[in-house]
Amino acid sequence: MPHRPKTPCAHPGCPKLVPYGQKYCEVHAREHSHDRRTAAERGYDRRWQKARAWYLRRHPWCVRCKAEGRLTPATVVDHIKPHRGDPELFWDEKNWQPLCKSCHDKKTMTEDRNVEYKY
């Protein structure tokens, strides 16, 4: 059975090839060991997907667009206060709000952005 081809190292500008499934070469692996965990490791697993779908069925409109007089379907359940790995805050429905992708991206890039916190 043929093997998958090697892929380029994900570090910007590195031309080295690494085995399929590996992200960085030996030189850059240490630099990126602090990179973010997967979505499932951060709590966004099957249980979250079910809760998210349930919440969006009950709250179908983006709250930010609605406040501006537009009705836009919500596609994201946003944590109003970033949970930063705190399971109590993660599952607190009072901390959830329905947003469209555009509003969620704007909120994340302005209000939630803080390099001090990592998952």
N, C-alpha and C positions, 0 to 999 in steps of 0.2 A: 504494500500500500504506500503511495507517495506521501511524503511529509509536506507540511505547509511551508511556504517560503518564509525566510527571515524577514523581519520588518525593521524599518529605521528606528533608531533610538528616539524617544519622544522629547528629549532635551533639545531646545532650540539650537539649530546649527550643528548638531552632532551627526556626522555621516555614518557612524558605525551601525551595523546590522545586528539585531538581537533575535533569538529564537522566538517563534510565534507564541504569544501569550505572555511574554516578558515585555515590560514597558521601557526599561532603561538599560543601557550598557553598564558594565561593572563600575566604570568611572563615575557615572551620574546617578547610579542607584542610591548611593549614600546621601546625595544632595536632595533627593526627592522622597526620602523615607518618611518625611513629615506630611506628605500629601494627604488630602482628605480621604476618609474612608468611603466605602460604597454606600449607596442609598439604604440598602437593607441593613447594613451595620449601624447606620444612624437612626434606625427606627422606622423607615419608610418601607415596611414589608407588606405581606398580604393582609395583615390585620389593618394596617393603615389604609390600604387601597379600598377595603370594604367600608371603613369609617368615612373616608373621603367621598366615595360614591353616595353613601347614605346622606351625608351632609349636603352635597351638591344637589341632590334630588329635593331636599327641603328648602334650600336657599339657592335658587337657580340664577340669580342676577348679581352682577358685580356691584358691590356696595359703593365703590368710588365713582364708577360711571353713573350709577343711579343718583348719587348726590349731585352730579353735574347735569342731570336731566336726560341721560341716555340710558336705554335698556340694552345692556350687553350681557350675553350669557357668561356666567362664571365657569371657568375651567380649572381653577386652582383653589385649594383650601390653604389659606395663608395663616401662619401663626403671627398674630398681632405683635406680641412680644416674642422675639426669637427665643426658642427654648434652650439652645446651646447644650443639648444633650440631657436636659432635665426631664425625666419621664412624666413627672406630675404636670409640668407646664405643657409638655408635648400633647398629652391626652385631655387637657382641660378645654372643653368645647367653648367656654367663654373667651378663650384666647384664639379662637378660629374666626376667620372671616372669608367669605367667598369673593374671589377676584378673577378678572379676566387675565389672560397671560400678559398683556401689555401693562396693566396696572401693577401686577405682581412684580414684573421685571423692573419697573420704575421704582417701586417701593424697596425692593431688595438692593438696588444699586445706590439708593440715597439713604434711607433710614436704617436698614439692617447691616450695612457694610461696616465692618470693624475688624481689622486684621488682628487685633489683640485676641479675639476668640477664635478657636478652631475646634472642630469636632474630633 
